[in-house]
Amino acid sequence: MSDVLDLRRGTPTDADMEKINKVSPRPLSADEVYIFGLRLCDNEIDLDFERFTSQSLEGLAEMYIGKTGVLIDCQEVGRIFYIEVVREHERLTEAGDVYCWLKAYAYVVRTDATENLISEIKSGGQKEVSIGCSFNKCRCSICGKDIQTCEHIKGERYYLNELCFVDLEDPLDAYEWSFVVKPERQTDNTRVPTVARNEYRALADELRDNFYSTKANLGHNNLLLRAACAIEGLLKKLE
């Protein structure tokens, strides 16, 4: 997850426009676009006990230029035009490495349809971001082998209380980035049972996983993503 509040946003500079027009489908002028910053991802161990290596972040930085972002309803909402790897040498990760993160800038074309989105970005209503990407190597931090074939289990501790996590290496593709909308608190008693919500979330995750791993049939691939988005949109309304 990433917070956009500490990054530049608003009217693009001339330098921004030069980069924007290299990735935009048509020539744009500064008064047509709104830009905002993203903390896209970092090299810290996440809740799934996986992490991007600093080398992986370098590879992802190249791949995400020109990639569009989506809302939970699969509406395309912006395009990344600049990205760099930021290294905070005074800060270390849980694994003991220098903390790194991807700083990206994206633009949204100003239209009636994007007016509400831009207002939400300005107010901080849209600030959480997730990404979708694939990797060639998923290396065990304990033995250095593929996590699918070694004897270790991510999240478990071994030897001198050493945590097992997965290093995601050699990125293959960057699919998309998306805003993650946190549902507002409901005031009525219409609730979906927790077990059912968890099952729906598991189904949405499975559909997204299949979307990222299925490359042969593009039409089928897009249907998987739209099905996942539809389920997530339903959950947002019901929670």
Number of C-alpha atoms within 10 A of each C-alpha: 15 20 16 22 18 9 13 13 18 14 16 20 10 11 8 17 20 15 15 27 14 13 16 16 9 8 11 14 13 15 10 13 19 18 25 22 24 24 23 23 22 24 25 22 17 13 8 10 16 21 21 25 21 23 15 19 24 19 18 24 20 13 17 23 21 21 16 19 23 18 19 19 15 16 12 15 19 24 24 25 24 20 23 16 19 15 14 11 10 7 12 14 13 12 15 9 14 16 20 23 22 22 20 22 25 25 27 21 21 14 11 8 10 15 12 11 17 22 12 13 18 16 11 13 14 20 21 18 21 15 17 14 16 18 15 11 16 21 20 23 19 20 12 12 16 16 21 11 9 13 11 19 17 16 15 12 14 12 7 6 8 13 18 20 25 27 23 22 20 19 19 15 16 20 16 18 22 21 18 18 16 12 12 9 7 11 6 6 6 9 11 12 9 10 9 10 16 13 11 17 16 13 16 21 17 14 21 21 16 15 21 20 12 14 11 8 8 11 9 14 18 14 13 21 19 20 17 24 22 16 18 22 17 13 16 14 11 13 16
